Amino acid sequence: MRVRWLGVGLVGVLVVCTLLLKSRTRHNATFATVNGSPAVILVADFSEANDPNDRCADIIRAVREASKRGINVAELPPDSNSDLLRRYHVLTVPTVLLLDVSGKEIGRFEGEDSTTVKAVQTRLSALVESKP
C-alpha cells in the first residue's frame, strides 16, 4: 500500500512539473504575437549605446528606431537570465533576432562588422515599412 501512494505522489509531482514547464514555454512563444507583427530581440551591451563611433551602437539605435515605429522589441543584456537567450541559442553580442508571429526565427544577425550593421538597418527598415 505504501508503494502505491509513493507512485501516486511521484505521478502528481511529474504532472505539476510538466504543467509549469508548458506554461513557461507558452509565455515565451507569445512574445512575438503582439498585434500579429514580427518581433525583434536585441542582445547587446547597452553601455555602448551612446558611442557615436561604435557599430554596436549603430545596431542598438536601428533597433530602437524600429521600436519607436511600432515594432515589438525586447532588449536583453547578454548576462540576463532570460529564457529567450537559451531558446534562441544566443552566444554572440550583439545579436539581433527577427521572429515571425509564431515565434519562429526568420532572421539572425550576429556581430558588428559593417556588413552586418547595414543588413540589420536594411531589414529593420523593410520590417517597419511592411507594418500595417
C-alpha positions as protocol buffer text, in pm:
chain_id: "A"
residue {
  index: 1
  type: MET
  ca { x: 0 y: 0 z: 0 }
}
residue {
  index: 2
  type: ARG
  ca { x: 286 y: 236 z: 85 }
}
residue {
  index: 3
  type: VAL
  ca { x: 445 y: 179 z: -256 }
}
residue {
  index: 4
  type: ARG
  ca { x: 118 y: 267 z: -431 }
}
residue {
  index: 5
  type: TRP
  ca { x: 98 y: 608 z: -253 }
}
residue {
  index: 6
  type: LEU
  ca { x: 460 y: 676 z: -339 }
}
residue {
  index: 7
  type: GLY
  ca { x: 380 y: 611 z: -707 }
}
residue {
  index: 8
  type: VAL
  ca { x: 72 y: 834 z: -697 }
}
residue {
  index: 9
  type: GLY
  ca { x: 276 y: 1112 z: -535 }
}
residue {
  index: 10
  type: LEU
  ca { x: 550 y: 1078 z: -796 }
}
residue {
  index: 11
  type: VAL
  ca { x: 298 y: 1098 z: -1082 }
}
residue {
  index: 12
  type: GLY
  ca { x: 143 y: 1408 z: -921 }
}
residue {
  index: 13
  type: VAL
  ca { x: 482 y: 1581 z: -899 }
}
residue {
  index: 14
  type: LEU
  ca { x: 555 y: 1496 z: -1264 }
}
residue {
  index: 15
  type: VAL
  ca { x: 218 y: 1638 z: -1375 }
}
residue {
  index: 16
  type: VAL
  ca { x: 275 y: 1964 z: -1188 }
}
residue {
  index: 17
  type: CYS
  ca { x: 630 y: 1999 z: -1328 }
}
residue {
  index: 18
  type: THR
  ca { x: 505 y: 1934 z: -1681 }
}
residue {
  index: 19
  type: LEU
  ca { x: 231 y: 2196 z: -1649 }
}
residue {
  index: 20
  type: LEU
  ca { x: 477 y: 2454 z: -1516 }
}
residue {
  index: 21
  type: LEU
  ca { x: 721 y: 2386 z: -1798 }
}
residue {
  index: 22
  type: LYS
  ca { x: 448 y: 2415 z: -2063 }
}
residue {
  index: 23
  type: SER
  ca { x: 321 y: 2743 z: -1919 }
}
residue {
  index: 24
  type: ARG
  ca { x: 672 y: 2893 z: -1931 }
}
residue {
  index: 25
  type: THR
  ca { x: 718 y: 2782 z: -2293 }
}
residue {
  index: 26
  type: ARG
  ca { x: 379 y: 2921 z: -2393 }
}
residue {
  index: 27
  type: HIS
  ca { x: 462 y: 3257 z: -2228 }
}
residue {
  index: 28
  type: ASN
  ca { x: 784 y: 3291 z: -2430 }
}
residue {
  index: 29
  type: ALA
  ca { x: 609 y: 3199 z: -2754 }
}
residue {
  index: 30
  type: THR
  ca { x: 352 y: 3476 z: -2711 }
}
residue {
  index: 31
  type: PHE
  ca { x: 625 y: 3739 z: -2719 }
}
residue {
  index: 32
  type: ALA
  ca { x: 616 y: 3757 z: -3099 }
}
residue {
  index: 33
  type: THR
  ca { x: 241 y: 3765 z: -3141 }
}
residue {
  index: 34
  type: VAL
  ca { x: 165 y: 4118 z: -3018 }
}
residue {
  index: 35
  type: ASN
  ca { x: -54 y: 4281 z: -3283 }
}
residue {
  index: 36
  type: GLY
  ca { x: 27 y: 3993 z: -3519 }
}
residue {
  index: 37
  type: SER
  ca { x: 356 y: 4153 z: -3618 }
}
residue {
  index: 38
  type: PRO
  ca { x: 707 y: 4012 z: -3615 }
}
residue {
  index: 39
  type: ALA
  ca { x: 918 y: 4079 z: -3312 }
}
residue {
  index: 40
  type: VAL
  ca { x: 1281 y: 4171 z: -3268 }
}
residue {
  index: 41
  type: ILE
  ca { x: 1510 y: 4056 z: -2991 }
}
residue {
  index: 42
  type: LEU
  ca { x: 1826 y: 4259 z: -2936 }
}
residue {
  index: 43
  type: VAL
  ca { x: 2104 y: 4121 z: -2719 }
}
residue {
  index: 44
  type: ALA
  ca { x: 2376 y: 4380 z: -2670 }
}
residue {
  index: 45
  type: ASP
  ca { x: 2599 y: 4568 z: -2430 }
}
residue {
  index: 46
  type: PHE
  ca { x: 2380 y: 4873 z: -2378 }
}
residue {
  index: 47
  type: SER
  ca { x: 2662 y: 5072 z: -2219 }
}
residue {
  index: 48
  type: GLU
  ca { x: 2785 y: 5121 z: -2578 }
}
residue {
  index: 49
  type: ALA
  ca { x: 2455 y: 5272 z: -2697 }
}
residue {
  index: 50
  type: ASN
  ca { x: 2569 y: 5635 z: -2691 }
}
residue {
  index: 51
  type: ASP
  ca { x: 2910 y: 5593 z: -2854 }
}
residue {
  index: 52
  type: PRO
  ca { x: 2888 y: 5764 z: -3196 }
}
residue {
  index: 53
  type: ASN
  ca { x: 3184 y: 5565 z: -3335 }
}
residue {
  index: 54
  type: ASP
  ca { x: 3070 y: 5219 z: -3226 }
}
residue {
  index: 55
  type: ARG
  ca { x: 2899 y: 4982 z: -3470 }
}
residue {
  index: 56
  type: CYS
  ca { x: 2719 y: 4809 z: -3185 }
}
residue {
  index: 57
  type: ALA
  ca { x: 2567 y: 5149 z: -3103 }
}
residue {
  index: 58
  type: ASP
  ca { x: 2451 y: 5175 z: -3464 }
}
residue {
  index: 59
  type: ILE
  ca { x: 2268 y: 4844 z: -3426 }
}
residue {
  index: 60
  type: ILE
  ca { x: 2113 y: 4950 z: -3095 }
}
residue {
  index: 61
  type: ARG
  ca { x: 1993 y: 5278 z: -3248 }
}
residue {
  index: 62
  type: ALA
  ca { x: 1843 y: 5098 z: -3551 }
}
residue {
  index: 63
  type: VAL
  ca { x: 1651 y: 4854 z: -3330 }
}
residue {
  index: 64
  type: ARG
  ca { x: 1529 y: 5133 z: -3102 }
}
residue {
  index: 65
  type: GLU
  ca { x: 1411 y: 5332 z: -3404 }
}
residue {
  index: 66
  type: ALA
  ca { x: 1212 y: 5028 z: -3520 }
}
residue {
  index: 67
  type: SER
  ca { x: 1063 y: 5005 z: -3172 }
}
residue {
  index: 68
  type: LYS
  ca { x: 954 y: 5371 z: -3188 }
}
residue {
  index: 69
  type: ARG
  ca { x: 779 y: 5289 z: -3516 }
}
residue {
  index: 70
  type: GLY
  ca { x: 568 y: 5015 z: -3361 }
}
residue {
  index: 71
  type: ILE
  ca { x: 780 y: 4701 z: -3388 }
}
residue {
  index: 72
  type: ASN
  ca { x: 767 y: 4481 z: -3077 }
}
residue {
  index: 73
  type: VAL
  ca { x: 1124 y: 4476 z: -2939 }
}
residue {
  index: 74
  type: ALA
  ca { x: 1287 y: 4305 z: -2642 }
}
residue {
  index: 75
  type: GLU
  ca { x: 1626 y: 4436 z: -2533 }
}
residue {
  index: 76
  type: LEU
  ca { x: 1831 y: 4190 z: -2331 }
}
residue {
  index: 77
  type: PRO
  ca { x: 2178 y: 4223 z: -2182 }
}
residue {
  index: 78
  type: PRO
  ca { x: 2399 y: 3922 z: -2254 }
}
residue {
  index: 79
  type: ASP
  ca { x: 2420 y: 3833 z: -1885 }
}
residue {
  index: 80
  type: SER
  ca { x: 2042 y: 3821 z: -1835 }
}
residue {
  index: 81
  type: ASN
  ca { x: 1877 y: 3501 z: -1721 }
}
residue {
  index: 82
  type: SER
  ca { x: 1614 y: 3519 z: -1993 }
}
residue {
  index: 83
  type: ASP
  ca { x: 1468 y: 3200 z: -2135 }
}
residue {
  index: 84
  type: LEU
  ca { x: 1480 y: 3374 z: -2474 }
}
residue {
  index: 85
  type: LEU
  ca { x: 1861 y: 3361 z: -2475 }
}
residue {
  index: 86
  type: ARG
  ca { x: 1852 y: 2986 z: -2422 }
}
residue {
  index: 87
  type: ARG
  ca { x: 1561 y: 2924 z: -2656 }
}
residue {
  index: 88
  type: TYR
  ca { x: 1727 y: 3101 z: -2949 }
}
residue {
  index: 89
  type: HIS
  ca { x: 2084 y: 2992 z: -2858 }
}
residue {
  index: 90
  type: VAL
  ca { x: 2228 y: 3343 z: -2837 }
}
residue {
  index: 91
  type: LEU
  ca { x: 2606 y: 3321 z: -2791 }
}
residue {
  index: 92
  type: THR
  ca { x: 2734 y: 3635 z: -2966 }
}
residue {
  index: 93
  type: VAL
  ca { x: 2697 y: 4002 z: -2872 }
}
residue {
  index: 94
  type: PRO
  ca { x: 2541 y: 4188 z: -3038 }
}
residue {
  index: 95
  type: THR
  ca { x: 2272 y: 3961 z: -3178 }
}
residue {
  index: 96
  type: VAL
  ca { x: 1953 y: 4073 z: -3348 }
}
residue {
  index: 97
  type: LEU
  ca { x: 1680 y: 3813 z: -3396 }
}
residue {
  index: 98
  type: LEU
  ca { x: 1371 y: 3861 z: -3611 }
}
residue {
  index: 99
  type: LEU
  ca { x: 1074 y: 3643 z: -3522 }
}
residue {
  index: 100
  type: ASP
  ca { x: 752 y: 3571 z: -3706 }
}
residue {
  index: 101
  type: VAL
  ca { x: 413 y: 3574 z: -3536 }
}
residue {
  index: 102
  type: SER
  ca { x: 458 y: 3217 z: -3413 }
}
residue {
  index: 103
  type: GLY
  ca { x: 795 y: 3296 z: -3255 }
}
residue {
  index: 104
  type: LYS
  ca { x: 993 y: 3118 z: -3527 }
}
residue {
  index: 105
  type: GLU
  ca { x: 1328 y: 3275 z: -3608 }
}
residue {
  index: 106
  type: ILE
  ca { x: 1318 y: 3428 z: -3956 }
}
residue {
  index: 107
  type: GLY
  ca { x: 1638 y: 3630 z: -3936 }
}
residue {
  index: 108
  type: ARG
  ca { x: 1957 y: 3639 z: -3729 }
}
residue {
  index: 109
  type: PHE
  ca { x: 2236 y: 3894 z: -3729 }
}
residue {
  index: 110
  type: GLU
  ca { x: 2545 y: 3841 z: -3513 }
}
residue {
  index: 111
  type: GLY
  ca { x: 2842 y: 4068 z: -3462 }
}
residue {
  index: 112
  type: GLU
  ca { x: 2900 y: 4429 z: -3554 }
}
residue {
  index: 113
  type: ASP
  ca { x: 3102 y: 4438 z: -3874 }
}
residue {
  index: 114
  type: SER
  ca { x: 2990 y: 4698 z: -4129 }
}
residue {
  index: 115
  type: THR
  ca { x: 2811 y: 4441 z: -4346 }
}
residue {
  index: 116
  type: THR
  ca { x: 2606 y: 4318 z: -4051 }
}
residue {
  index: 117
  type: VAL
  ca { x: 2517 y: 4673 z: -3942 }
}
residue {
  index: 118
  type: LYS
  ca { x: 2397 y: 4758 z: -4293 }
}
residue {
  index: 119
  type: ALA
  ca { x: 2198 y: 4431 z: -4316 }
}
residue {
  index: 120
  type: VAL
  ca { x: 2028 y: 4498 z: -3980 }
}
residue {
  index: 121
  type: GLN
  ca { x: 1938 y: 4853 z: -4082 }
}
residue {
  index: 122
  type: THR
  ca { x: 1801 y: 4738 z: -4419 }
}
residue {
  index: 123
  type: ARG
  ca { x: 1597 y: 4451 z: -4275 }
}
residue {
  index: 124
  type: LEU
  ca { x: 1452 y: 4664 z: -3996 }
}
residue {
  index: 125
  type: SER
  ca { x: 1358 y: 4938 z: -4243 }
}
residue {
  index: 126
  type: ALA
  ca { x: 1176 y: 4683 z: -4456 }
}
residue {
  index: 127
  type: LEU
  ca { x: 1003 y: 4546 z: -4147 }
}
residue {
  index: 128
  type: VAL
  ca { x: 884 y: 4893 z: -4044 }
}
residue {
  index: 129
  type: GLU
  ca { x: 763 y: 4970 z: -4399 }
}
residue {
  index: 130
  type: SER
  ca { x: 566 y: 4643 z: -4421 }
}
residue {
  index: 131
  type: LYS
  ca { x: 394 y: 4705 z: -4088 }
}
residue {
  index: 132
  type: PRO
  ca { x: 22 y: 4774 z: -4137 }
}
